[in-house]
Amino acid sequence: MINWFAALLPYAAVLIGMGWFKSAWAAIGLYHLGIAGFLIYRKPPDLIRRLCSGFPPGILIPGIIVCALSAPVVYYLWPWLAVSGQILPEWLAHFGLTGRAWLLLIPYFSLVHPVLEEVHWRGIAPAPFRLICWQDLLFAGYHLLVLYRLIAAPWLIVVFGVLVSSSVFWRWTATRFGGYGTAILTHATADAGVILAVYFMVSR
């Protein structure tokens, strides 16, 4: 039961933070505070070891290269993905992502967020590894709760598939190599690519 509460945490954070407070920072803050709370509750004894292991170069380097493609994919395909041409700057402003708050989000989302997410979602993933599990579906699903106002409906299905596949890959690396290293670094690369693409789109 606790795994279900942990997996539904980002849904509650998004609904409260973005739905009630109209703040992306509130949503992220609630999400990350919840992750910290679950870590304190669980007290995983091998957390540090897992954070410092799992870096097979044969998987890590190709994974980083593939995840880095998130930047050009988002940047160049955005005119086809977006609900409308001006939706992105309006959306960012509506949820408080302007000025200093927006600039602070870039490093935070690229460096801190992927570490916390991987620790959280890999910690509630089933063992041993199996191809698809409900955690992968819920991980992908909460992103759609954030993106549905931005991305046209047909493309949301594609985004959902990419996110489910990413979750499966990250879960596999954590299980196969006994650590979160590859999952964190490739996740961080993907997040950095997306947010930098958004930065350059709204700055041009």
C-alpha positions, 0 to 999 in steps of 0.5 A: 500500500505504501508503494501506491501512496509513493507513486501517487505523490507527484499527482497530489503535488501537481494538483495542489501546487499547480491547480491550487497555488498556480505555482510550478515551484509549489508543485516541485517543492511538495513533490520533493518534500514528499520524496524526502518524507518517504525516504525518512520512512523507508530508511534504505540502508544501501542508498549511498552505495546505490547512488555511487554505483551503476556506471557501466560505460557501454550502457551509460555513454550511449544512454547519455547520447540518446537522452541528449537528443531531447534538446533538439527534438523538443526545440525543432518539433515544438511547432508540431507538438504545441497546442498553439504557437504562444502557449509556452510563454503564457504557460510559464508565466501562469505558473510563475516561471519567469525572471529569477524563478525561471533561471533558478529552475534550470539548474534545479530541474537538471541536477536535483530533480532527476536524482530525487526522482530516481531514488524515489521511483527506483525505490518503489519498483518491483524486484526482480525486474520485469518488463512493464509494471504499474510504477512505469505507467504512473511515472509517465502519467503524472507528466501528462498531468503537467503537459496536457495544456501544452502538447496536442492530444495525439502527441501526448500518447507519444510522450507517454510511450517515451516516458514509459520506455524511459522508466523501464530503461532506468529501472532495468539499469538500476536492477542490472548494475546494482546502482542508480548511476546510469539512471540518474545521469541519463535522466539528468541529461534528458531533463537538462535537454528539455529545459534548455530547449524550452529556455532557448525557445522562449528567449529567441 
